[in-house]
């Protein structure tokens, strides 16, 4: 099982690394070919003094809060618990199926109880990620103010919008997971049919 967990983690990291490299290569190609002119007004704006100061404060403050939040997660053991989770050994479709069962969108299976409990606990734990991620969204808003250029405003809007959607989803899923855990502890972990 431990080998399957390691393999699942490696697969996830490989997908993330490939996505980062592809985005970086596309950005470099667009900049080199001139499709996106880095020295254009789209990237370089003339921010008024108040916007530069506020942008710098938001950017610096957001970075400090984000780094502190991620450090707290590592120190609390959050990262270690998730790195050794048996869910890494499951396929994407299997994880989706387990999520649906915890959310109450699918019928619970007898053999899934330990995994369902683990999924629910991780869903509740995900709310700890909201503070550092919100701080990163604040960093983007600070950059938009500091740069005062359309590119950074668009980027800040996309990042802030994505964070808002993700935060609502995480909070809603955490509430469902708490309900699942409470129901399971109330009936002694008996399977639901």
C-alpha positions, 0 to 999 in steps of 0.5 A: 500500500505504501508503494501505491501511495508513493506512486500516486503522489509522484503521478500527481507531482508529475502532472503539476510539474508538466502543467507548470513547464507547459505554462512557462514555455507558452509564456516564453514563446508568446513573449519571444515571438512578440505576440505578447509585447512585455514592454507594451501598455498592456503590461506597463501602467503609470500608477498614481502614488497612492496606488503604488503605496497601497499595492506595495503594502498589499503585496508585502503583507499578502506574502508575509501572511501567505508564507506564515500560513503555509509554514503553520500548515507544515509545522502542524503536520497537515502536509505530512498527514496528507502526504501519507494518505491512502487516498494517493493509492486510489485512481481519480475516478475512485476518489471522485466516487468517494467524494460523492459518497461523503457529500451525500450524492451517492450511496455509501458502500460497506467496504469504503467506511475507512476511506470515506472517513479519511476523505471526510477528515481531509475535506474538513482539513482543507479549510486550513488552506483558505488563509494562505490562499486568500493571502496570495489573492491579496498579493495579486490585487496588490500587484494590480494596484502597483503595476496599474496595467490591464494585464495585472488587473485581469490576472488579479480578477482571474485569481480572485475569482478562482479563489472565491469559487474554490473557497465557497466549494471548500467551505460547503464540502467541509460542512458536508464532511462534518455532517458525514462524520457526525452521522457516522459517529452517532450511529457507530459507523454503521453502513448506510443503504 
